Amino acid sequence: MELIFASGNAHKIEELNDKSPGHIKVISMRDRGFDGEIAEPGETLEENARIKAEFIYDLFGQNVFADDSGLEIDALNGAPGVYSARYVGPGCTFDDNNKKVLAELEGVANRHARFRTVIHLILDGEHYSFEGAVNGSIIEQFKGTDGFGYDPIFLPEGQKRTFAEMTLAEKNSISHRAQAVEKLILFLSSR
């Protein structure tokens, strides 16, 4: 079975193929012939993952899945959430977004947050959803140089190091994306 991932991220594709059952081959939307961007006008991670999956499914009529991830901070009513990548605005950097979060949380005691990933799968015309989440807190200053996004300010629950202080393997062993992918792979393995 060939499954299109509505993403152009070659690293994600490789990782998924390593974890997928032998009868499933994951290809990117670029491998299938779409090299454009997919608009993400949804107001939730679930909506954006579904929009991306449906866009590619409508284009190729082939089994597909898409994901969307975000950081949800309790004291900011779930923000940046679906806007995590562009919290400061179009063209912003990871540092810009991190600095905005730290400024908004200055003096705030409740720093609880969670990283969440939602995967939307369309398989033989049927829709399925899988989710992964990691609870933690936002620390008061940047720590670590690995990772990307909010990794330097996010301390996972029960850990002494931020995501940016962990190796990729350490982060992937507990990450929200890894949890969601694991659920997807488990589901596909039973097909």
N, C-alpha and C positions, 0 to 999 in steps of 0.2 A: 504494500500500500504506500502510495506517495502522499505526503501531507505537506501543504504549503504553510510556512510560517510567515505571517504578514509583517515581515521585518527584513531589513537589509543587513542586519548585524551578523557578519560572518562568524564571529566568536560564539554567539548564541546558537547558531545553526550547528556548528561543530560540536558544541557541548551537548545539544539535544540528540544529535546522531549517536554520540558516545553512550547515551543513557537509554536510547530507544530500543524496543524489542527488534530482533533481526528482520521481522517482516514489514517494518515501517521505515521508510526513508523520508527524512525531513529536508525540504528544500526551501530556499528563500523566495520571496516574491520576485526578487531580481533574477534569480535562476529561471523563473517561470516566464519572465519577460516584462515585468512592471518595475520601472526604475524611478517612479515618481514618489511624491509624498502623499500620504492619506490624511485628510483633514480630521481633526479630533475635536469636534464641537460639543461633545458630551459634557455633562456636569458631574459625572461620576466615573470612577475607574471602570466600572462594569459597562457603562454606556460606550466609552471609548474603545474598549476591547471588542465589544460587539460590533461597533461601527466599522472598525478596521477589518475584522473577520468577514463581515457581510460584503464589504467593498470588494475584497479579493475573491470571495465566493461568487459574487455576481459577475465579476470580470472573467473568471476562468471556469466556473461551475465545478470546482474541484474541492475536495476536503481541505480545510484550512483552520488555522487557529491564530489568535493574536493575543497580545498581553498589554496591560497598562499597569504602571506602578506609581506609587506616590507616598509621600511622608504626611502623616496626619497627626497634628499636634492638638492635644485637648484644649489648652489655654487659648488657642487660636481658632476654636470651633471647627477643628478638622483641617484647617489650612496648613500648608499650601495644597495638600490633596492632589486633585486632578491637575492643578496648575504647578506642580512641583518643579518641572523643568524650566518653566518660564515665570517664576514667581515675581521677579522684579519687572519683567516685561520682555518683549521680543529682543533677541540678541544678547540677553544677559548671560553672565558666566556663573559657574558653580559658586565661586567666591561671592559674587553679588547676592545670590540667593541665600547663602549661609549667613552673610552679614546682616541681611534684612531680618532673618529669623532671630538671630541673636539680639538685634536691636529691639524687636517686638517683644522678646521675652525678658528684657532687662528688668530686674526687680520682681519677676514673677516666680512664685514658689512652685506652682504646679508645672513641671517640665515634662510630664508624661507624653510620650509620642509612640507611634507605631509606623513601621514601613509595611505597606500592603501591596501585593501583586494579585491581579485578577487575570485569568486566562479564559478566553472564550473560544470554544471549539465548535465548528460545524462539521459534522461527520455524517455522510449519507443524508444530508438535508436536515438532520436533527441538531439541536443546539444544546451545548453542555457548558458548565462554568466550573472553574476550579480556583481556589483562593489560598494564598499563603500570607502569614503575617508574623512580624517580629515586634514584640513590645520592647520599650526601652525609654530613654529620656534624652533630652537635649542638654548637653553640657554647656558651660559658660564660655569656652574658648576652643579654638581649633586644636585638634590633637591627631597626629598621624599624617602621612603623606600618600598612602596608597588609596585605592578605590576612587570613587568619583561622587558627584552630587553632594548629598548631605552626610556622607560617610565620616568626615572629620568632626562633626558635632553630634553624632548619634551614638549613644552608648547602649548596646543591647542589654536587656534585663539579664542579671546573673553573670555579666562579664565585667572585666576590669579594664578592657581596651575598647576603643571605638572601632567601628568598621574600618576606618582608615588606618588603624594600627595593626590590623590583622592581615595575614596573607590572603590571597584570593581563595585558596583552598579552605582556609579557616572560615572566611566569610560565607563562602558557598555552602558550607556544611550546616549553617544555621539560618541562611537568608530567607526572606519572604519569597523571592523568585524561585529558589531551590525547592521550597515546600510546595509551591503551586505546580512546578514542573514535575515533581515527584508524584503528585496526585494525577496529573495528566498522563504520565507514563504508566502508572498503575492501571488507570482506566483503559488505555490503549492496549496494554498487555493482555487484558481480559477479552479483547475483541477477536 
